[in-house]
Amino acid sequence: MEQTPLTGIGKLASSRQLHVALATAVFLLYPFMVSNYYIDIAFYFGIYTLLGLSLNIVLGEVGLFDLGHAGFYAIGAYTTAILNTKFGIPILVLLPLSALAAALFAYVVCSPIIHLQGDYLLIVTLGMGEIVRLALINNPFDLTGGPNGVFGIDFPSLGPWLVIDSSLEYYFLIWLIVGLTILGLTRLQDSRIGRAWNYIREDETAANANGIDSRSYKLLAFVLGAALAGVAGNVYASKLMCVSPESFSFWESCLMFCIVLIGGMGSIPGVIIGAAFISLFPEIFRPFAMYRMLIFGSAMMLMMMFRPGGVWPRKRGAVKYESLLEGTGRTDA
Amino acid sequence: MPERRAHAADETVLETRGLTKIFGGLIAVNSIDLKVHKGEILSLIGPNGAGKTTVFNVVSGIYRPEFGDVFFRGDRITGKKPHQIVAHGIARTFQNIRLFPDMTCRENVMAGRHCRSTSGLFSSVFRTPGQRAEENKIRETAEKRLRQVNLWKSRDDLAKNIAYGSQRMLEIARALASDPALLVLDEPSSGLNPRETRDLMAFLQGIIRDEDVTILLIEHDMNMVMGISDWVVVMDGGRKIAEGIPEDIYADQRVIEAYLGKDDEDTTAYDVPAEH
């Protein structure tokens, strides 16, 4: 007999399924009702959602200030660009490889700095992101093409019968990846790993005293976050067909930071809202483009003043848990 | 010498030998030898700044001692990291409560199970049967411990929102969730009212009676120390100045001096306690 702890939230679960079904329907129908321009906007919305989700692991779940996340994004994009143009490795093969490269980079770079707290970590990661960008500009080993970057990157393809080369196909590619990522991260949130991350964010000393190896779990967050940013880099590189250092500036790291802060730290729906704000807002208000920074800045300040938890914070305790022991005669244990 | 009225005085759970911790020029803990026997409640008392909490922090791995060793059930655990020491079977609470404030009571207690579970990244993402079984086990244990401290009704409340006395009990429940062999409590009764303190004493005596656990306690409430301790160790200025059964410690001249200072006129400021 299998006990399911979710029996008590049957109603909640079904309303949640309804929401997911509705959202999926909208996403499936949307590209067939609008022009390519709007499909591309939705594509970049997807890229920023993926980047927001990746930073959310580090910043939202564990509470580590990482202002150099664009560095991991760049490693993923350049891994794809270089290996594809120089060696002709297919883009889809490079998808996991780019994730791996970014993860490896995060592991090597973050191992010595992972013990830093708060603002100190923020400064070091900021420096790391800038070093990556400057290194790309300096064209090491003639690989990165300097300020011009690398161009002539292939389309992703599965043999000759499925080539992803239209806005529509890219749209489905990125949102498929985002969907799978959300599924995986939602499951992680409700596991001992997700909880361990949250314990560290809440009180690291207490987490250690309860058996959590905070160092490993912080590194795991960085590595996993970097891997997802690497995936985003891969898709981005093949969509643009070229990569250049200016796409991975400090400003990109700032945008990712905003996505997580606006949406709500550690909240997956929050990240989607934050990404929507960051990527859709400038498109909708094109005429005000020159005031973009002003509006973002004011929005951030207002958020911090009136809703410090974000637009859609993760609500704990909303899911009521039923007893597992009642009726088993062990409740008075 | 007074006899130790321990339950199984032959088996040592925790032993420190010559434990010394130095902060800059201050010898916070000076060559402390401590023996905690299985199934007893040992209280560590002493005036503020005597080094009691430092002893706890060294035992639980937060500090690394300059000299000396800590042995737990025969294993040398000196200098191990806090998370490794919990896995060995020593769980602790803090003087100033350290819960995970923005998480639910249930999630707080589940933290104690972390070192007793093993699911990794892939089994968590793919929800393997093993991972699900383990999660259920974690939930069951958390429920058992929450019920034990009468907080099951608050399971979905955030830890920061429950009453102070409940927060103390929640922290103990979290420590107990790791099924420790040694429970290390740093001033568990501080901030509790007399009634809550009595409940706490009854609770601790209950778990000593029903479970395979030993308790090491720092405490300032003398009624509690005298009421539940099997053995009392007194520290002052980083040194151990006396140890014995509670009744003897109560009357010990050195202990009275450590607390009240030397005074020829009035050394009988304490009431001698009734028989326990």
Interface residues (C-beta under 8 A of the other chain):
Chain A: Q3 P5 G184 R187 L188 S191 R192 I193 G194 R195 A196 N198 Y199 E202 D203 T205 A206 A207 N208 A209 N210 G211 I212 D213 S214 L220 L224 R316 G317 V319 K320 Y321 S323 L324 L325 R330 T331 D332 A333
Chain B: S60 I62 K81 P82 H83 V86 A87 A91 R92 F94 R98 L99 F100 P101 D102 M103 T104 R106 E107 M110 A111 G112 R113 H114 C115 R116 S117 S119 G120 L121 S124 V125 F126 R127 Q131 E134 E135 N136 I138 R139 E140 E143 K144 R147 Q148 W152 R155 D156 D157 L158 R174 A175 S178
